[in-house]
Amino acid sequence: MTYQFDFSALLPYWPLFLEGVWLTLKLSALATIFGFVVGTLCAVARAEGPRWLKTVVAIYVEMIRNTPLLVQIFLVYFGFASLGLKVTANTAAVAALVVNVGAYTCEIVRAGLESIHKSQLEAAECLGLTRTQTYWHVIVRPAIERVYPALTSQYVLLMLASSITSQISAEELTAVANRIQSDTFRSFETYIVTGVLYIILSFVVRLAFTLFALVIFPRRRKLGTAI
Amino acid sequence: MPAVVSLSNVHKSFGALQVLKGVSFDVAAGEVVAVIGASGSGKSTALRCINALETIDSGEIVVCGHKVHDPELDRRALRRDVGIVFQSYNLFPHLTVAQNIMLAPTCVKDMGKAEARRLAEEVLAKVGLAEKADNYPEQLSGGQQQRVAIARSLAMQPKLMLFDEVTSALDPQLTGEVLRVMEDLARGGMSMILVTHEMAFARKVASKVIFMHQGKVWETGPGAMLANPQTKELAEFLSNDL
């Protein structure tokens, strides 16, 4: 092996790497929050909505699950442009990721909703709760708790997949890495560092989800049962 | 005394299966009615029809002034007057005992949190579980969970309580603690209909026993009728029970 590693060339770029990490976190956080809302609403619509709405959601989910993320990103980015809407690459990236992760969230949350036993609904109904109250207090909350590990995995995947948005020059870690390697010509070292940063990011995101679970699922905290 | 529940000629089928074939009976205010019968005799279905959990095919059901058979029935209004406790407790597992009880008063009656909490503690004391308010259902025994379910219904101050085989999933010791709570309620003047397999309890507490057989009210009488069945079917049912 003749390759000489030289990480020192990257040292001056640390602030840039950190900025990339921050941008990736920001992008992923936005996509996660909006994607969760879109996905949960779609799951409820698919379970409770009128037939036409169920069909619309089903078509949306199938379209997203059967096309590559990169194509979806291009569609959103160039689609906006073709409609005459001026959006930044970052906005287009968040929009595309929300559309993508919303569909996957829909399927995961739907599985959770379906896992809640009919007797729980009956009990709520017999106590006089409205359908909406029942959904919120008795169905959605425990459903989310049940599928929380699957959601966590999905959002970690989303964070990793956000690197693809570098293709439309959205500012995030991979895009920053591309810039650094073209400046330094140390491609191998740059992507090794980038890979390590993604591993750290994955751990951080998982940890954040675990801590968040302790806040929103007090039963887990009190009983000490891991999510 | 005015009837809180009145069923007349109620029919109900599930597909081709006729479950209720013209059931009629009344429950007066303060009365404790035990409905007994073999599995499939229609007793649980009758109870579920009273609470509009099942829609009847024909006949009339009037509960606390609500016409349950009416397609325009206001189900939420009916359920403010009627509490039901199920065999499988159906507590909400993600809420504490107190939260389980507070949910309906805060959502349905717009009660403030503090007041609802006081109410929860009050009804929990009634079922002997005041110290379990902040526990989760899974930390309780089956008998305790069932008593919480009873407390949860009581918090809505119903005029009528329905019990659907509430001790069937419990061992004899836990059954005893649940039955004691129900006995207290009965003594307090609550109108109650209980579908039960506890013959001794029916005999002791019920002011009226209804024996259902093949979707019909087969025999009705005071608790003492269990010692002296008039029909062959009731005699057979009671002998199987022993």
Interface residues (C-beta under 8 A of the other chain):
Chain A: S119 Q120 E122 A123 A124 E125 C126 L127 G128 L129 T130 Q133 H137 V138 R141 P142 E145 F217 R219 K222 L223
Chain B: N51 L53 R75 R76 R79 R80 V82 G83 I84 F86 S88 N90 L91 F92 P93 H94 L95 T96 L103 A104 C107 V108 Y136 E138 Q139 R152 S153 M156
